[in-house]
Amino acid sequence: MVASYLFPLSSGMANSRVTSKYNIRRAQFGNAIHGGIDLVADGGWVSKNGQPDLLATIGGTIYLVKYEAKGFGNYCVIRGNDGYYHIYGHMRNPAPWQVGQSIGRGQKVGDIGSTGHSTGIHLHYEVRQNFADKATRLDPCQLLGIANETGKVQETGKGMVQVSSSTNNHAGYTATVPYDYTYEELTPLADTLQKGDYLFGRRCRILVSDDNGNGRDFTDLHITFQIVKTYLMDIQYSVIKIYNVNRDAESFILRKATTIHVEAGYEGAYYGEIFQGDIIQAFGHWDGTDFIMEILAADSERFLNAGFIANNIERGMTQRQAVEQIAAKASIPVKINSISDGLKESTLPRGKVFFGMAKDYLDQIAQGSAATLYMHNGEVNIIKATDLPKDRILKLSPSSGLIGQPQQTELGIKAKCLLLPQLKVERCVQIDSQYIKERQLSIGTLQTRLDPQGVYKLAKVTYSGDNRGNDWYAEFEAMTQSGYLPALLTNSGGNPF
């Protein structure tokens, strides 16, 4: 990653001193390790109020403004554009910033002071990869290009213009998401209030159709659904209940319908298709009050179980071209959605005959490149664990749809949020570590840290909806895959999924 840093005192390097080095033990504080560097203005430096301003070493977002009587006193934390957390401690007054505000490189953060556990006026400047984890501290002297020595600041000329994402605290991890990636902050409830059958702007549409394109729209009826989407070698299915359909609609579903489409979300931008699949079973029953039509459907069921390929490819074709030809020439053709850029581009030295199930040949090609095959709404996807996000990263917080507290798992996190169609398998979400409950470790389990960038790739999403009830949310499992990948999964010889 690439970033440049500004000295945090307005007095500048030439007119500042280091009063306490980074990573030393200090007897006056119980022999504790000093996690940052303490800076003051040099005695000869003059300003209007006699003290320097505290400056943002890098642009970013205000992450925290807080007071700690036995710690940093008044302090401010900036989540920098480099993905790190920059801490400014012992400020004279609370920082004049609100959490979530953007701050530019060189802007004033606040006033130097001596609040909290402090022995004199100074700035305690500290940098962490993960704010909640002190073990992820970085040497701020290396970032600023100064010597880690007490006394007058010594410029080394080796400021971190290029910053390594791997430290001893994160051995075996590799950053793969560039820090200039675009993040989308979700605000699903803005301007969505509606009257009638819609609760808080929620919107849903169920369309059932036959092979000729004839269909029935059940949008105005009471509908509930549970839809599971995943690439983890599991069935992608939906269970949909439609209440009190008429006899004509019932007959159409039972006798002719083959495909079902589900759209859901909120009025406005946060609405779209969440499922398209083949109907496996449909039946109706009374529950004592209502007549309920239940539909069980699976994504791409006909292609996966009946898609046959009898074709040959010519010498010189690439794997990508072979995938495209299999999808187009199968007895039940499908479209291509996403193919990993890392798919091998080596060409076939001789022609090859395909005769068998199309999914088996696609799976062989995927495994040959340590990738995974999965279907999404009737389209082929082949992805690798190291693929970068192709869409904007969705930023989730309690103010933008996150429900409850996410839980850390062995390989990532589990969380719950409002039902948003943007939450799709393989997309990435960003959730700050402060919102995630870390799991309790036990003997024999894999020990992983929360992602320092807070970026996780969605591996499984379960949508639960009731257009006239309370359920309207998505539960998801996401892997620590797009920010930092556990060393156990970096073996390119195996499929990490």
Solvent accessible surface area in square Angstrom, and as a share of the most:
residue,aa,sasa,rsa
1,M,59,0.26
2,V,112,0.64
3,A,11,0.08
4,S,55,0.35
5,Y,26,0.10
6,L,57,0.28
7,F,14,0.06
8,P,0,0.00
9,L,2,0.01
10,S,49,0.32
11,S,6,0.04
12,G,25,0.24
13,M,44,0.20
14,A,72,0.56
15,N,59,0.30
16,S,0,0.00
17,R,90,0.33
18,V,2,0.01
19,T,63,0.37
20,S,11,0.07
21,K,52,0.22
22,Y,31,0.12
23,N,87,0.45
24,I,53,0.27
25,R,152,0.56
26,R,42,0.15
27,A,88,0.68
28,Q,119,0.53
29,F,38,0.16
30,G,70,0.67
31,N,81,0.41
32,A,49,0.38
33,I,68,0.35
34,H,4,0.02
35,G,4,0.04
36,G,0,0.00
37,I,0,0.00
38,D,6,0.03
39,L,0,0.00
40,V,18,0.10
41,A,18,0.14
42,D,35,0.18
43,G,75,0.73
44,G,69,0.66
45,W,54,0.19
46,V,127,0.73
47,S,35,0.23
48,K,218,0.92
49,N,90,0.46
50,G,43,0.42
51,Q,58,0.26
52,P,3,0.02
53,D,47,0.24
54,L,0,0.00
55,L,31,0.15
56,A,0,0.00
57,T,0,0.00
58,I,12,0.06
59,G,8,0.07
60,G,9,0.08
61,T,45,0.26
62,I,1,0.01
63,Y,14,0.05
64,L,37,0.19
65,V,44,0.25
66,K,103,0.44
67,Y,122,0.46
68,E,64,0.29
69,A,66,0.51
70,K,188,0.80
71,G,20,0.19
72,F,36,0.15
73,G,0,0.00
74,N,14,0.07
75,Y,7,0.03
76,C,0,0.00
77,V,0,0.00
78,I,1,0.01
79,R,37,0.14
80,G,3,0.03
81,N,92,0.47
82,D,2,0.01
83,G,3,0.02
84,Y,3,0.01
85,Y,6,0.02
86,H,1,0.00
87,I,0,0.00
88,Y,0,0.00
89,G,0,0.00
90,H,11,0.05
91,M,0,0.00
92,R,116,0.42
93,N,68,0.35
94,P,92,0.58
95,A,9,0.07
96,P,103,0.65
97,W,36,0.13
98,Q,131,0.58
99,V,94,0.54
100,G,51,0.49
101,Q,79,0.35
102,S,90,0.58
103,I,6,0.03
104,G,29,0.28
105,R,123,0.45
106,G,29,0.28
107,Q,85,0.38
108,K,89,0.38
109,V,0,0.00
110,G,3,0.02
111,D,27,0.14
112,I,5,0.03
113,G,3,0.03
114,S,46,0.29
115,T,33,0.19
116,G,26,0.25
117,H,96,0.43
118,S,27,0.18
119,T,115,0.67
120,G,31,0.30
121,I,86,0.44
122,H,19,0.09
123,L,0,0.00
124,H,10,0.04
125,Y,0,0.00
126,E,2,0.01
127,V,0,0.00
128,R,15,0.05
129,Q,0,0.00
130,N,6,0.03
131,F,35,0.15
132,A,61,0.47
133,D,29,0.15
134,K,124,0.53
135,A,45,0.35
136,T,0,0.00
137,R,53,0.19
138,L,15,0.08
139,D,29,0.15
140,P,0,0.00
141,C,2,0.01
142,Q,94,0.42
143,L,7,0.03
144,L,8,0.04
145,G,3,0.03
146,I,6,0.03
147,A,21,0.16
148,N,46,0.24
149,E,88,0.39
150,T,76,0.44
151,G,30,0.29
152,K,110,0.46
153,V,14,0.08
154,Q,95,0.42
155,E,122,0.55
156,T,63,0.37
157,G,66,0.63
158,K,163,0.69
159,G,31,0.30
160,M,50,0.22
161,V,91,0.52
162,Q,137,0.61
163,V,9,0.05
164,S,69,0.44
165,S,15,0.10
166,S,56,0.36
167,T,35,0.20
168,N,150,0.77
169,N,56,0.29
170,H,1,0.01
171,A,75,0.58
172,G,42,0.40
173,Y,25,0.10
174,T,81,0.47
175,A,30,0.23
176,T,39,0.23
177,V,2,0.01
178,P,53,0.33
179,Y,38,0.14
180,D,125,0.65
181,Y,56,0.21
182,T,78,0.45
183,Y,66,0.25
184,E,28,0.12
185,E,84,0.38
186,L,0,0.00
187,T,72,0.42
188,P,4,0.02
189,L,98,0.49
190,A,64,0.50
191,D,148,0.77
192,T,4,0.02
193,L,138,0.68
194,Q,86,0.38
195,K,191,0.81
196,G,69,0.66
197,D,85,0.44
198,Y,79,0.30
199,L,69,0.34
200,F,137,0.57
201,G,0,0.00
202,R,19,0.07
203,R,87,0.32
204,C,5,0.03
205,R,85,0.31
206,I,0,0.00
207,L,49,0.24
208,V,0,0.00
209,S,15,0.10
210,D,19,0.10
211,D,100,0.52
212,N,129,0.66
213,G,62,0.60
214,N,83,0.43
215,G,32,0.31
216,R,78,0.28
217,D,74,0.38
218,F,9,0.04
219,T,35,0.20
220,D,118,0.61
221,L,53,0.26
222,H,48,0.21
223,I,0,0.00
224,T,26,0.15
225,F,10,0.04
226,Q,82,0.37
227,I,0,0.00
228,V,9,0.05
229,K,3,0.01
230,T,2,0.01
231,Y,3,0.01
232,L,61,0.31
233,M,126,0.56
234,D,79,0.41
235,I,119,0.60
236,Q,19,0.08
237,Y,69,0.26
238,S,0,0.00
239,V,48,0.27
240,I,0,0.00
241,K,68,0.29
242,I,0,0.00
243,Y,32,0.12
244,N,77,0.40
245,V,14,0.08
246,N,101,0.52
247,R,205,0.75
248,D,89,0.46
249,A,8,0.06
250,E,41,0.18
251,S,46,0.29
252,F,11,0.05
253,I,4,0.02
254,L,84,0.42
255,R,198,0.72
256,K,125,0.53
257,A,14,0.11
258,T,36,0.21
259,T,20,0.12
260,I,0,0.00
261,H,47,0.21
262,V,0,0.00
263,E,44,0.20
264,A,0,0.00
265,G,0,0.00
266,Y,8,0.03
267,E,43,0.19
268,G,57,0.54
269,A,81,0.62
270,Y,30,0.11
271,Y,41,0.16
272,G,20,0.19
273,E,63,0.28
274,I,4,0.02
275,F,0,0.00
276,Q,55,0.24
277,G,4,0.04
278,D,18,0.09
279,I,31,0.16
280,I,94,0.47
281,Q,96,0.43
282,A,23,0.18
283,F,82,0.34
284,G,31,0.30
285,H,64,0.29
286,W,175,0.61
287,D,80,0.42
288,G,77,0.74
289,T,110,0.64
290,D,35,0.18
291,F,30,0.12
292,I,9,0.05
293,M,0,0.00
294,E,28,0.12
295,I,1,0.01
296,L,60,0.30
297,A,0,0.00
298,A,7,0.05
299,D,5,0.02
300,S,8,0.05
301,E,47,0.21
302,R,94,0.34
303,F,3,0.01
304,L,49,0.24
305,N,92,0.47
306,A,56,0.44
307,G,0,0.00
308,F,79,0.33
309,I,1,0.00
310,A,68,0.53
311,N,38,0.20
312,N,86,0.44
313,I,3,0.02
314,E,124,0.56
315,R,178,0.65
316,G,40,0.39
317,M,41,0.18
318,T,24,0.14
319,Q,39,0.17
320,R,63,0.23
321,Q,85,0.38
322,A,5,0.04
323,V,0,0.00
324,E,80,0.36
325,Q,35,0.16
326,I,1,0.00
327,A,1,0.01
328,A,65,0.50
329,K,122,0.52
330,A,6,0.04
331,S,75,0.48
332,I,56,0.28
333,P,85,0.53
334,V,23,0.13
335,K,147,0.62
336,I,59,0.30
337,N,75,0.39
338,S,14,0.09
339,I,12,0.06
340,S,0,0.00
341,D,117,0.61
342,G,39,0.38
343,L,2,0.01
344,K,107,0.45
345,E,96,0.43
346,S,76,0.49
347,T,80,0.47
348,L,54,0.27
349,P,96,0.60
350,R,171,0.62
351,G,43,0.41
352,K,89,0.38
353,V,107,0.61
354,F,6,0.03
355,F,142,0.59
356,G,16,0.16
357,M,56,0.25
358,A,0,0.00
359,K,66,0.28
360,D,65,0.34
361,Y,36,0.14
362,L,0,0.00
363,D,43,0.22
364,Q,104,0.46
365,I,21,0.11
366,A,0,0.00
367,Q,104,0.46
368,G,40,0.39
369,S,6,0.04
370,A,22,0.17
371,A,0,0.00
372,T,1,0.01
373,L,23,0.12
374,Y,15,0.06
375,M,5,0.02
376,H,29,0.13
377,N,17,0.09
378,G,21,0.20
379,E,51,0.23
380,V,0,0.00
381,N,0,0.00
382,I,0,0.00
383,I,1,0.00
384,K,43,0.18
385,A,6,0.05
386,T,83,0.48
387,D,17,0.09
388,L,78,0.39
389,P,10,0.06
390,K,114,0.48
391,D,78,0.40
392,R,125,0.46
393,I,0,0.00
394,L,0,0.00
395,K,53,0.22
396,L,2,0.01
397,S,15,0.09
398,P,82,0.52
399,S,102,0.66
400,S,1,0.01
401,G,9,0.09
402,L,13,0.06
403,I,64,0.33
404,G,64,0.62
405,Q,100,0.45
406,P,1,0.01
407,Q,77,0.34
408,Q,14,0.06
409,T,39,0.23
410,E,78,0.35
411,L,59,0.29
412,G,3,0.03
413,I,1,0.00
414,K,100,0.43
415,A,11,0.08
416,K,65,0.28
417,C,0,0.00
418,L,36,0.18
419,L,0,0.00
420,L,0,0.00
421,P,7,0.05
422,Q,30,0.13
423,L,0,0.00
424,K,76,0.32
425,V,10,0.06
426,E,27,0.12
427,R,37,0.14
428,C,2,0.01
429,V,0,0.00
430,Q,1,0.01
431,I,0,0.00
432,D,12,0.06
433,S,10,0.06
434,Q,80,0.36
435,Y,61,0.23
436,I,10,0.05
437,K,111,0.47
438,E,98,0.44
439,R,53,0.19
440,Q,169,0.75
441,L,83,0.42
442,S,69,0.44
443,I,182,0.92
444,G,81,0.78
445,T,56,0.33
446,L,45,0.22
447,Q,132,0.59
448,T,12,0.07
449,R,76,0.28
450,L,5,0.02
451,D,1,0.00
452,P,6,0.04
453,Q,2,0.01
454,G,2,0.02
455,V,0,0.00
456,Y,1,0.00
457,K,2,0.01
458,L,0,0.00
459,A,1,0.01
460,K,53,0.23
461,V,0,0.00
462,T,22,0.13
463,Y,4,0.02
464,S,11,0.07
465,G,4,0.03
466,D,26,0.14
467,N,16,0.08
468,R,108,0.39
469,G,18,0.18
470,N,147,0.75
471,D,63,0.33
472,W,7,0.03
473,Y,45,0.17
474,A,0,0.00
475,E,77,0.35
476,F,4,0.02
477,E,61,0.27
478,A,4,0.03
479,M,17,0.08
480,T,4,0.03
481,Q,4,0.02
482,S,1,0.01
483,G,0,0.00
484,Y,1,0.00
485,L,11,0.05
486,P,3,0.02
487,A,56,0.43
488,L,121,0.60
489,L,24,0.12
490,T,67,0.39
491,N,103,0.53
492,S,99,0.64
493,G,71,0.68
494,G,30,0.29
495,N,58,0.30
496,P,27,0.17
497,F,41,0.17
